[in-house]
Amino acid sequence: METTQIAGVALTVLIALAGPAQPTNKVNYDPDIIRSNLVDIGGGRRLNLNCVGQGSPTVIFEQGGEGNILNWRKVQPAITAITRTCFYDRAGFGFSDPPDKPVTVVNVTDDLHKLLQIAGIGGPIVLVGHSIGGLYATVYADRFPSEVSGLVLIDPAFAGQFDFGTPAQRASNLDHDVKAENESGWACVKLVEHEDFAAGVPGLCQVFPKGETPAEAVYLQRPVMTGSWYRAEMSQSESLFRPNSEDTREETAVRRTFGDKPVIVLTSEKIAFDDWQDEAMRKAFSQHWRAGHDALAARSARGESIVVGGSDHFIQRSAPAAVIQAVEKVVVEVRSSQSSR
């Protein structure tokens, strides 16, 4: 279960700190995408990387703020059927080691670049990024343009996404974000690291839905039980969810056009809001959110910006066919471009 606060603080996954969930037979994805396969990227740090399928280009998935590979399970089989697909855990999430620096767009993309080099995964590459993973995918394409041949951005975060509305609206949004961070993520860090479970799990660290297989439960619970998940989550939130944030400054410094590379930006129809936000703020943010996505697509001569009907922020779960179609289209266009050279 996730609580989605697009116009507020970072996405927060609500993970159980209790025993393993009950298994389910409803597994429709390759379980190898969540096995532990640690790659040493130097400095005593390892990142988890799993690739399945064959073919070119290689499609690399960059998940949202919650850092959960399982959010791709509805689209993985279809994409793996046509080409090689790779899934990895950012530092602090899943099976990967914790970050050794603040979680900013430059540090995240440095990690991914090292990981792909050491694992021997070269171009052409198609990056598929959701939410804050969309921002990381965008910056990776900015910084390493020769490696990236196409992008699919799923309700992506973007630099300056909170610079919307009036000064009063921005100030109110920031005040609520800081309060939410202090009352949620850091409290969970304290709870986990002091093993103070006697009073039960508070509402800010709720239980994920039952039905996971034993392997899924291990994958989901490990980073939460060590505290690395919450620390990484809070660090990436602090780097993005601020006016003139560190991520905004870093992205602005490396921003470039994408030429004629295929870029598809998918926007959710149902934008989630916090209860405290009034109608004027919601309208201002909605317009800013969709305009930001249009601007991302416009950075390519072959860019497309599409609002996916009936979808929520997790389009890969609420409307997986739209994501599959977008990735398939970009893969075909990349192959066509490669064969014509």
Secondary structure, DSSP 8 states (H G I E B T S, - for coil): -EE--TTSS--EE----SS-----S---S-GGGGS--EEEEETTEEEEEEEES--SSEEEEE--TT--GGGGTTTHHHHHTTS-EEEE--TTSTTS---SS---HHHHHHHHHHHHHHHT--SSEEEEEETHHHHHHHHHHHH-TTTEEEEEEES---TTTT--S-HHHHHHHHHHHHHHHHHTHHHHHHHHHTT--TT---GGG----S---HHHHHHHHHHHHHSHHHHHHHHHHHHHSSTT-HHHHHHHHH----TT-EEEEEEESS----TT--HHHHHHHHHHHHHHHHHHHTTSTEEEEEEETT--S-HHHHSHHHHHHHHHHHHHHHHHHHHT-
